[in-house]
Amino acid sequence: MSHQELADVADEYWDWKLRTEPISASLIGVHDYDSELGEFSREAEDGQIADLRSFVARASAIDPAELDTQDRITRDVLIFEAENAADVGETRMAELAVNHTIGLQALLPVVVPQLPIETAEHGDDFIERFSKSQQTFDEMNARLEEGVASGRTPMASTAHKTVEQVDGMLATPVAEDAFMNARVPAGVEEAEWKDRLAEVIRDHIRPALQSFRDTIADKVVPAGRSDDQPGICHLPDGDVTYSRHVKQHTSLPLDPEEIHHVGLRQIESLAEEYRTLGQEVLGTSDLPEIYSALRDDPALHFAAGAEVVAASETAMAKAKAAMGEWFGRLPKADCVVAETPTGPTAFYFPPATDGTRPGTFFVNTADPTRWGRFEIEAMAYHEGIPGHHLQLAIAQELEDVPEFRKHAQVTVYAEGWGLYTERLADEMGLYSGPLERIGMLSADSMRAGRLVVDTGIHAKGWTRQQAIDYFLANSPMSQGTVEGEVDRYIGMPGQALSYMIGRLEINRMRAEAEAAMGDRFDIKGFHDTVLSSGLVPMETLDRMVREWAAA
């Protein structure tokens, strides 16, 4: 009976997630909620928190001793995901949700072209969805006004940058609007479809964006925090808020001070590798000189977006050719590279479950000169193969597990695996040469620095400039990249911790399995164990690896 009880909770939870996250549902090919944008009101948030608490209570009441291995994993993941979502929901981050790098206004132009609009009905639902834009942004505006009233606001500079961003969007001719890149449904005359898109942009999306912009400019900017107080430690209950975000993004009960010092040690340990490769590639072992050359030498940077895409595709082809030697289980879905002028520097979209869209590694080429030639291989291996594509495509293709587990949201597992594969790619011999291996170190500097900077901002009260200065002194990242990274961390407390914490945990599990198994250790078996059950919290993954090693 315990199995059936858990299956019922898992199915209801998945149906609830699809209903409350309608854009995510559309992206994976579930069309039941294609006409919805989602609810953002305080009342809706309260209801969602109550629902999540109910799912946690029902799953927790099931005795794990009565469950088989996969059911125990299902119970673990459901409780982790729902409990942490409820905990973070209670921190009311919607009251300060203004950010030019990760805000809804920045993400929608990236998401819209990926929506699987395959039929005329899907197209009708798309139009209906975005005709509701004003209601969505009215709810978001109300939350921002609540934040102003309670003294919970973002930095004024971030709010001002968001206003400028929206102004730019509104000034763009409608024919060039990012929403015009939505997929044309099959069987629909393209000119007619474009006319309908232009109408919904003109009559619904842009007026909603204008109201959002005006709320931020008129109410949030004047009440915004200074750049000297970017962290949530400066807000009421900031310590509790940050601890909940740390737990959500690492799945572990870690102390921010402990995380901070782990980051410092990681930065220090990278120095010798830089000196060795720097001498070989750049003719110097002086760290500041190495960082300066990587940051500023035009010869070490791309000049055109097409070059960035071509280098990414070359790296992906090498990884595809080699992955069969390191993984027993391979995804059925393909992974492709795509260029984008908006969104994060690089990111991955998993394939649609109905096969209408392959896994896609996006590279932002708005300013191709920001891409170091040494960076692209490590990034391709992280975002594509053997990183997120193997991880997420395999998860979606799992059989005989509840549907929600195929799309679970466990940041530390997702990003920890991505970062683990950057070093794994070195073991696999994928890097073209010592310059590209320096790119691996550069990526490590960013992820180790994130432990220092995120905790510095949100737990230790660092200023925005302190965070920027630390990165510039301890990595080869450019000024523009560093500023974008820091602003992202300010808007997403704790998320940046997931990468290095996750990798360190996976490395620890692998080392312990190698020590326990000796000659019996098989790298394919280890990787298949890590990838065989979808995204899971670190404690669950640790148990899975230990059970595999013991067996």
Helices and strands as residue ranges (DSSP letters): H 2-20, H 22-27, H 42-60, G 64-66, H 69-89, G 93-96, H 104-111, G 112-114, H 120-130, H 133-150, H 156-171, G 174-176, G 178-181, H 190-200, I 201-205, H 206-215, I 216-220, H 221-223, G 232-234, H 238-250, H 256-282, H 287-296, G 298-300, H 305-322, G 323-325, E 335-340, E 346-349, E 359-364, G 368-370, H 376-383, H 388-396, H 403-406, H 411-427, H 434-458, H 464-474, H 479-491, G 495-497, H 498-517, G 518-520, H 523-531, H 538-550
